[in-house]
């Protein structure tokens, strides 16, 4: 239990600090954008590059991707018809399903896993993060475009064709692959390594990444606030924090027999709150904005208890 407290209190304590800073307007919306840019374009890339630069490709287990995204996509396609039963419009059903499956693996997941398991835990997490947006956001955009365009195929395919390159330009994903590439190069060329001075700079930036990411997440919640449609958001939160982790753990435990550490990381990432991208997608398509906003806020608050319970059940 003390280990759980040692993980939960620092993580959500910093989220609470960020929320307080945002509520008191010590960090304005403009300042938050600046902090977000610094965190995503400087601090997180340094952390991810250093972590993946120590990993060899042959040590990666692709089964974790089948476990995580198999469970996630299955739940996504179960939630879409559930949204219809609940009386939602087609675009809102997609946002509902995305809120129940898309994890905040970067802003909260990376700090959480790094505090819980160190760099060893970041390896499986980063494998999931590398494909999470590409798979779930592309799928959601596809469904939302179909609903919005009513079959305008050329325009639909054009937007989808540009979606993947845009996601690959996100600073998180290139950092992961750059780290893996550098690991392979240094293993192939004897004596080649990251210069000590450069690594010290990267280490300093990487150390700042988790706390800045958590403060950023808390401040974002303060600026977003609660909106209408909290009932479907609460239902989506239940699927996100309880059903998805159970599905991932069951698949990883009984269908694929993942390594215990990798299974724990996959399960915890599934139990992360809904990511801010759910809100951004809803805003972009003007569909289920209130639902998405509340899902992010409610799931983040509730994840304090759900993550604590999952840590306890996993024996961390």
RAVEN-V22057 format. One record per residue. N is the residue number from 1. PHI is phi in whole degrees, 0 to 359 (* if undefined). PSI is psi in degrees with one decimal (none if undefined). BURIAL is + if it has 16 or more other C-alpha atoms within 10 Angstrom, else -. Layout:
# RAVEN-V22057
((N | PHI | PSI | BURIAL) (N | PHI | PSI | BURIAL))
This chain:
# RAVEN-V22057
((1 | * | -38.0 | -) (2 | 296 | -34.1 | -) (3 | 295 | -38.8 | -) (4 | 296 | -43.4 | +) (5 | 298 | -39.3 | -) (6 | 296 | -25.2 | -) (7 | 269 | -50.3 | +) (8 | 294 | -47.2 | +) (9 | 297 | -48.2 | -) (10 | 298 | -41.4 | +) (11 | 296 | -57.6 | +) (12 | 279 | -17.2 | +) (13 | 296 | -41.4 | +) (14 | 288 | -33.4 | +) (15 | 298 | -42.1 | +) (16 | 295 | -39.0 | +) (17 | 299 | -44.9 | +) (18 | 298 | -40.5 | +) (19 | 297 | -43.6 | +) (20 | 296 | -40.8 | +) (21 | 297 | -40.3 | +) (22 | 291 | -39.6 | +) (23 | 292 | -37.0 | +) (24 | 275 | 0.8 | -) (25 | 63 | 20.9 | -) (26 | 294 | -27.0 | -) (27 | 240 | 100.8 | +) (28 | 287 | 173.5 | +) (29 | 300 | -39.5 | +) (30 | 293 | -41.9 | -) (31 | 296 | -36.0 | -) (32 | 296 | -39.6 | +) (33 | 298 | -38.7 | -) (34 | 295 | -45.5 | -) (35 | 298 | -40.1 | +) (36 | 298 | -43.6 | +) (37 | 296 | -43.7 | -) (38 | 297 | -43.0 | -) (39 | 294 | -47.1 | +) (40 | 281 | -29.5 | +) (41 | 260 | -9.0 | -) (42 | 231 | -55.3 | +) (43 | 286 | -52.5 | +) (44 | 297 | -42.7 | +) (45 | 302 | -38.1 | +) (46 | 295 | -44.0 | +) (47 | 298 | -46.1 | +) (48 | 291 | -40.6 | +) (49 | 298 | -47.6 | +) (50 | 297 | -38.0 | +) (51 | 292 | -47.1 | +) (52 | 282 | -20.2 | +) (53 | 291 | -12.1 | +) (54 | 259 | 6.3 | +) (55 | 248 | 135.5 | +) (56 | 263 | 145.9 | -) (57 | 301 | -36.3 | -) (58 | 291 | -15.0 | -) (59 | 274 | -8.3 | -) (60 | 279 | 141.9 | -) (61 | 245 | 107.6 | -) (62 | 290 | -11.8 | -) (63 | 297 | -26.8 | -) (64 | 297 | -31.1 | +) (65 | 289 | -39.1 | +) (66 | 295 | -39.8 | +) (67 | 295 | -52.9 | +) (68 | 291 | -50.6 | +) (69 | 280 | -24.6 | +) (70 | 297 | -47.3 | -) (71 | 293 | -41.8 | +) (72 | 295 | -44.0 | +) (73 | 290 | -36.8 | +) (74 | 299 | -46.3 | -) (75 | 295 | -39.5 | +) (76 | 304 | -48.0 | +) (77 | 282 | -11.1 | -) (78 | 275 | -32.0 | -) (79 | 283 | -27.4 | +) (80 | 299 | -52.1 | +) (81 | 293 | -28.3 | +) (82 | 298 | -38.7 | -) (83 | 299 | -35.0 | +) (84 | 293 | -41.7 | -) (85 | 300 | -34.8 | -) (86 | 279 | 1.5 | -) (87 | 85 | 21.6 | -) (88 | 276 | 153.1 | +) (89 | 288 | 156.9 | -) (90 | 309 | -45.9 | +) (91 | 296 | -38.6 | +) (92 | 295 | -31.8 | +) (93 | 297 | -39.3 | +) (94 | 295 | -43.9 | +) (95 | 297 | -39.4 | +) (96 | 301 | -47.0 | +) (97 | 294 | -38.9 | +) (98 | 294 | -39.8 | +) (99 | 297 | -27.5 | +) (100 | 271 | -2.4 | +) (101 | 226 | -19.1 | +) (102 | 268 | 116.5 | +) (103 | 268 | 148.2 | +) (104 | 278 | 69.6 | +) (105 | 284 | -20.5 | +) (106 | 268 | -63.6 | +) (107 | 298 | -40.7 | +) (108 | 250 | -37.1 | +) (109 | 298 | -46.8 | +) (110 | 297 | -50.6 | +) (111 | 299 | -41.9 | +) (112 | 299 | -50.7 | +) (113 | 292 | -36.2 | +) (114 | 294 | -37.6 | +) (115 | 291 | -36.5 | +) (116 | 281 | -42.5 | +) (117 | 233 | -4.5 | -) (118 | 74 | -163.2 | -) (119 | 295 | -27.2 | +) (120 | 298 | -34.7 | +) (121 | 284 | -22.5 | +) (122 | 289 | -26.6 | +) (123 | 300 | -56.4 | +) (124 | 295 | -34.7 | +) (125 | 298 | -43.5 | +) (126 | 291 | -29.0 | +) (127 | 298 | -41.8 | +) (128 | 291 | -45.6 | +) (129 | 300 | -36.4 | +) (130 | 301 | -27.6 | +) (131 | 246 | -9.0 | +) (132 | 300 | -53.6 | +) (133 | 294 | -40.7 | +) (134 | 301 | -40.9 | +) (135 | 278 | -56.8 | -) (136 | 284 | -38.5 | +) (137 | 287 | -35.6 | +) (138 | 294 | -43.0 | +) (139 | 299 | -45.6 | +) (140 | 295 | -42.0 | +) (141 | 298 | -39.2 | +) (142 | 300 | -49.2 | +) (143 | 292 | -39.0 | +) (144 | 290 | -35.7 | +) (145 | 293 | -39.9 | +) (146 | 300 | -44.9 | +) (147 | 294 | -36.6 | +) (148 | 281 | -37.6 | +) (149 | 269 | -17.7 | -) (150 | 60 | 36.5 | -) (151 | 99 | 11.7 | -) (152 | 285 | 87.1 | -) (153 | 292 | -41.7 | -) (154 | 297 | -47.0 | -) (155 | 295 | -39.4 | -) (156 | 300 | -49.9 | +) (157 | 294 | -33.9 | -) (158 | 296 | -43.5 | -) (159 | 294 | -41.3 | -) (160 | 292 | -34.6 | -) (161 | 296 | -29.9 | -) (162 | 269 | -9.5 | -) (163 | 291 | -46.3 | +) (164 | 299 | -47.9 | -) (165 | 301 | -37.3 | -) (166 | 297 | -41.4 | -) (167 | 292 | -34.9 | +) (168 | 289 | -19.0 | -) (169 | 279 | -8.6 | -) (170 | 301 | 133.6 | -) (171 | 300 | -23.5 | -) (172 | 291 | -46.6 | +) (173 | 292 | -47.9 | +) (174 | 301 | -33.2 | +) (175 | 295 | -38.0 | +) (176 | 296 | -49.9 | +) (177 | 289 | -32.0 | +) (178 | 295 | -40.9 | +) (179 | 297 | -43.2 | +) (180 | 297 | -42.3 | +) (181 | 296 | -42.4 | +) (182 | 295 | -35.9 | +) (183 | 299 | -43.6 | +) (184 | 292 | -39.2 | +) (185 | 295 | -45.4 | -) (186 | 292 | -28.5 | -) (187 | 286 | -30.2 | -) (188 | 279 | -33.1 | -) (189 | 255 | 109.0 | -) (190 | 300 | 135.8 | -) (191 | 85 | -10.5 | -) (192 | 277 | 132.8 | -) (193 | 202 | 166.4 | -) (194 | 294 | 127.1 | -) (195 | 306 | 142.9 | -) (196 | 302 | -43.8 | -) (197 | 297 | -43.2 | -) (198 | 296 | -41.9 | -) (199 | 294 | -33.4 | -) (200 | 293 | -38.9 | -) (201 | 297 | -47.0 | -) (202 | 299 | -39.0 | +) (203 | 295 | -41.2 | +) (204 | 297 | -43.2 | -) (205 | 295 | -41.6 | +) (206 | 296 | -35.9 | +) (207 | 296 | -33.5 | -) (208 | 280 | -15.8 | +) (209 | 297 | -52.6 | +) (210 | 301 | -50.6 | +) (211 | 296 | -38.9 | +) (212 | 294 | -38.5 | +) (213 | 297 | -40.1 | +) (214 | 289 | -40.9 | +) (215 | 297 | -40.5 | +) (216 | 299 | -42.3 | +) (217 | 296 | -43.3 | +) (218 | 295 | -42.7 | +) (219 | 295 | -36.0 | +) (220 | 298 | -41.9 | +) (221 | 298 | -38.6 | +) (222 | 295 | -35.9 | +) (223 | 280 | -29.8 | +) (224 | 285 | -52.6 | +) (225 | 71 | 174.8 | -) (226 | 272 | 145.9 | +) (227 | 230 | -166.7 | -) (228 | 286 | -179.6 | -) (229 | 63 | 44.8 | +) (230 | 283 | -22.4 | +) (231 | 296 | -54.2 | -) (232 | 297 | -29.7 | +) (233 | 295 | -38.1 | +) (234 | 294 | -37.6 | +) (235 | 294 | -44.4 | -) (236 | 299 | -38.3 | +) (237 | 297 | -40.2 | +) (238 | 299 | -45.2 | +) (239 | 295 | -38.6 | +) (240 | 291 | -44.0 | +) (241 | 268 | -16.9 | +) (242 | 240 | -53.3 | +) (243 | 287 | -47.2 | +) (244 | 298 | -46.1 | +) (245 | 300 | -38.1 | +) (246 | 295 | -41.8 | +) (247 | 295 | -43.2 | +) (248 | 294 | -45.4 | +) (249 | 297 | -42.4 | +) (250 | 297 | -44.7 | +) (251 | 294 | -42.7 | +) (252 | 287 | -25.4 | +) (253 | 273 | -39.7 | +) (254 | 248 | -25.3 | -) (255 | 265 | -35.5 | -) (256 | 237 | -14.9 | -) (257 | 54 | 63.3 | +) (258 | 291 | 157.3 | +) (259 | 305 | 139.4 | -) (260 | 307 | -41.6 | -) (261 | 295 | -45.2 | -) (262 | 294 | -36.8 | +) (263 | 295 | -41.9 | +) (264 | 296 | -42.9 | +) (265 | 294 | -43.4 | +) (266 | 298 | -42.1 | +) (267 | 294 | -43.3 | +) (268 | 294 | -38.3 | +) (269 | 294 | -36.1 | +) (270 | 295 | -27.6 | +) (271 | 269 | 1.9 | +) (272 | 293 | 154.0 | +) (273 | 295 | 165.8 | +) (274 | 300 | 136.5 | +) (275 | 282 | 158.7 | +) (276 | 296 | -21.0 | +) (277 | 298 | -25.5 | +) (278 | 298 | -45.1 | +) (279 | 295 | -40.9 | +) (280 | 294 | -41.4 | -) (281 | 296 | -42.3 | +) (282 | 298 | -41.4 | +) (283 | 294 | -41.2 | -) (284 | 299 | -42.7 | -) (285 | 261 | 1.5 | +) (286 | 52 | 48.8 | -) (287 | 225 | 125.4 | +) (288 | 58 | 37.3 | +) (289 | 296 | -45.5 | +) (290 | 297 | -41.5 | +) (291 | 300 | -47.8 | +) (292 | 296 | -43.1 | +) (293 | 300 | -49.9 | +) (294 | 295 | -36.4 | +) (295 | 298 | -41.3 | +) (296 | 295 | -46.5 | +) (297 | 292 | -49.8 | +) (298 | 295 | -43.6 | +) (299 | 293 | -34.4 | +) (300 | 294 | -43.5 | +) (301 | 294 | -43.9 | +) (302 | 288 | -24.5 | +) (303 | 293 | -18.7 | +) (304 | 303 | -42.4 | +) (305 | 276 | -39.9 | -) (306 | 292 | -40.9 | +) (307 | 292 | -35.4 | +) (308 | 296 | -43.0 | +) (309 | 295 | -41.0 | -) (310 | 291 | -39.7 | +) (311 | 302 | -41.3 | +) (312 | 294 | -44.0 | -) (313 | 292 | -32.9 | -) (314 | 281 | -10.7 | -) (315 | 78 | 25.6 | -) (316 | 287 | none | -))
